[in-house]
């Protein structure tokens, strides 16, 4: 593909609640968002497949949506050290709860998808996720990219 870099981008949506531990304002309270996540995938060989694609968009959806639905969608995402939040949510029968290694900011959710989830879900595809854009509200989003510098 010469020096061109082609990305296939798939948009996914999910709803989740969280709170930001020790946030200085209202985000310290339980609240939720209708998230939109844009997955940017590139071929690890920098070439297109025989059809002329990086990857079929349905494969990105088919790999990521089940994980999102099982772990995050219509549940609460909480930092594993936020004992009060964990205790409160565990008091609700059958409440979906995902414990994150860090405070569940938009930045940390995007980093988790990029660095922890994507490599496992795309391991056999010849494709890498190189960037995630995560919209938390209609006005606020974060963008995280893999660093190509070693």
QUIGIKA-V996318 format. One line per field, one symbol per residue. ss: DSSP state (A for helix, B for strand, O for the rest). phi: phi as a letter, one per 30 degrees, with the letter a starting at -180 (. if undefined). psi: psi as a letter, one per 40 degrees, with the letter a starting at -180 (. if undefined). A space follows every 10 residues. Layout:
ss=???
phi=???
psi=???
//
This chain:
ss=OOOOOOOBBB BBBBBBBBOO OOOOOAAAOO BBBBBBBBBB BBBOOOOOOO OOOOOOAAAA AAAAAAAAAA AOOOBBBBBO OOAAAAAAAA OOOOOOBBBB OOOOOAAAAA AAAAAAAAAA AOOOOOBBBB BBBBBOOOOO BBBBBOOOOO
phi=.hcdccccbc cbbacacabc eiddbddddd abbcdbbccc cbddchbcdd djbdadedde dddddedddd ccdhbccbdd cddddddddd dceiddbccc dbeddedddd ddddccdeed dceccibcdc abccccbdcb bbbbbddddc
psi=fbeihhhhhh hiiihiiiih hfieaeeeih iiigihhhhh iiheefiiad efidihdddd dddddddddd ddhfahhihe egddddddde ehhfhhhhhi eihfiddddd dddddddddd dedeeeiihe ihhhhdieeh iihhihheh.
//
